[in-house]
């Protein structure tokens, strides 16, 4: 009974002080925590990770991503016109491989969240100077087939 009470008090205290480490997931329509919207690549072949924040007051952060025994740091920027959207860029991870991500506050290096993701697709993004964020690059346009001549 005593152990259960101690565990409950510690859990409640962690929630009040914000010490709980959140699991990062891919975003869905019901996302209420930090989540990943997309993985992409920029014109310099860096990987871009786009996050959705739970609210505009979320602390500034950076990402450490591990793959093949290497840990890379991804600095992050808040999107000016969309304060609940952040993108981080750094070393590109190979397609078809997993990365272990950890999110740390820029003020104090406090671990906020972690998650593991399979990099199965990378969307090509280009900087948009009007909002200071990467935007999807349109793919090749489809050309209608040339009809065969009918004799």
C-alpha positions as CSV (number, residue, x, y, z in Angstrom):
1,X,0.0,0.0,0.0
2,X,2.8,2.4,1.0
3,X,4.7,1.6,-2.3
4,X,1.5,2.3,-4.4
5,X,1.1,5.7,-2.6
6,X,4.7,6.7,-3.2
7,X,4.5,5.7,-6.9
8,X,1.2,7.7,-7.3
9,X,2.7,10.8,-5.6
10,X,5.9,10.6,-7.8
11,X,3.7,10.3,-10.9
12,X,1.5,13.2,-9.9
13,X,4.6,15.3,-9.0
14,X,6.2,14.5,-12.4
15,X,3.1,15.7,-14.2
16,X,2.9,18.9,-12.3
17,X,6.5,19.8,-12.8
18,X,6.6,18.7,-16.4
19,X,9.3,16.1,-15.8
20,X,7.5,13.3,-17.7
21,X,9.2,12.2,-20.8
22,X,6.7,11.9,-23.6
23,X,6.7,9.3,-26.4
24,X,6.9,10.9,-29.8
25,X,4.6,9.5,-32.3
26,X,3.5,10.3,-35.8
27,X,0.7,13.0,-35.8
28,X,-2.9,12.0,-36.2
29,X,-6.1,14.0,-36.0
30,X,-6.2,13.6,-32.2
31,X,-2.6,14.5,-31.5
32,X,-2.3,16.3,-28.2
33,X,1.4,15.8,-27.5
34,X,4.6,16.6,-29.5
35,X,4.4,14.6,-32.7
36,X,6.1,14.2,-36.1
37,X,4.2,15.5,-39.1
38,X,6.7,14.6,-41.8
39,X,10.2,13.6,-42.7
40,X,11.8,15.4,-45.7
41,X,15.0,16.4,-47.4
42,X,16.0,20.0,-48.2
43,X,18.0,21.1,-51.3
44,X,21.3,20.5,-49.5
45,X,20.3,16.8,-48.9
46,X,19.8,17.4,-45.1
47,X,16.9,15.5,-43.4
48,X,14.1,17.8,-42.2
49,X,11.8,16.7,-39.4
50,X,8.6,18.7,-39.1
51,X,7.0,18.6,-35.6
52,X,3.6,19.7,-34.4
53,X,3.7,21.1,-30.9
54,X,0.9,20.6,-28.3
55,X,0.7,24.4,-27.8
56,X,2.6,27.6,-28.7
57,X,4.2,27.8,-25.3
58,X,6.1,24.6,-25.8
59,X,9.8,25.0,-24.8
60,X,12.4,25.6,-27.6
61,X,14.2,22.4,-28.3
62,X,16.7,20.5,-30.5
63,X,16.8,16.8,-31.5
64,X,19.4,14.1,-31.1
65,X,18.9,11.3,-33.6
66,X,20.8,8.0,-33.5
67,X,21.3,5.7,-36.5
68,X,24.0,3.0,-37.1
69,X,25.7,4.0,-33.9
70,X,26.1,7.6,-34.8
71,X,24.3,10.4,-32.9
72,X,23.6,13.6,-34.8
73,X,22.2,16.9,-33.5
74,X,19.4,18.6,-35.4
75,X,18.8,22.3,-34.5
76,X,15.2,23.3,-34.7
77,X,13.3,26.5,-35.7
78,X,9.7,27.6,-34.9
79,X,7.7,28.5,-38.0
80,X,6.9,32.2,-37.6
81,X,3.4,32.1,-39.1
82,X,2.5,28.8,-37.4
83,X,3.8,28.8,-33.8
84,X,2.8,25.2,-33.1
85,X,4.9,24.0,-36.0
86,X,8.7,23.4,-35.8
87,X,11.2,22.0,-38.2
88,X,14.6,20.5,-37.4
89,X,17.3,19.7,-39.9
90,X,20.5,17.7,-39.9
91,X,22.2,14.6,-41.3
92,X,20.1,12.5,-43.6
93,X,19.2,9.1,-42.3
94,X,19.1,6.2,-44.9
95,X,15.7,5.2,-46.2
96,X,14.5,1.9,-44.7
97,X,16.4,2.4,-41.5
98,X,15.2,3.3,-38.0
99,X,16.3,6.4,-36.1
100,X,16.1,6.8,-32.3
101,X,15.1,10.5,-31.6
102,X,15.4,12.4,-28.3
103,X,14.1,15.9,-27.9
104,X,16.0,18.2,-25.5
105,X,15.3,21.8,-24.3
106,X,17.7,24.4,-25.6
107,X,17.6,25.9,-22.1
108,X,19.1,23.3,-19.7
109,X,19.3,20.3,-22.0
110,X,16.3,18.6,-20.3
111,X,15.0,15.5,-22.1
112,X,11.4,16.2,-23.1
113,X,10.5,13.3,-25.4
114,X,11.8,10.3,-27.3
115,X,10.7,7.9,-30.0
116,X,11.8,5.5,-32.7
117,X,10.9,5.9,-36.3
118,X,11.4,4.0,-39.5
119,X,12.4,6.4,-42.3
120,X,10.4,4.9,-45.1
121,X,9.9,8.1,-47.2
122,X,11.4,11.5,-47.5
123,X,9.4,14.4,-49.0
124,X,11.5,17.0,-50.9
125,X,11.1,20.4,-49.3
126,X,12.3,23.9,-50.3
127,X,12.6,26.9,-48.1
128,X,9.7,29.4,-48.3
129,X,11.1,32.8,-47.5
130,X,7.6,34.3,-46.8
131,X,7.0,32.1,-43.7
132,X,10.6,30.9,-43.0
133,X,9.7,27.2,-43.4
134,X,10.2,24.4,-45.8
135,X,7.3,23.6,-48.1
136,X,6.7,20.6,-50.3
137,X,8.2,20.8,-53.8
138,X,5.8,19.8,-56.5
139,X,6.6,16.6,-58.1
140,X,7.0,16.1,-61.9
141,X,4.0,17.1,-63.9
142,X,2.1,14.4,-65.8
143,X,2.2,14.7,-69.6
144,X,-0.8,13.1,-71.3
145,X,0.1,10.2,-73.6
146,X,0.4,11.0,-77.2
147,X,-2.4,9.3,-79.1
148,X,-1.5,6.8,-81.8
149,X,-2.4,7.9,-85.2
150,X,-5.5,6.2,-86.6
151,X,-5.0,5.3,-90.3
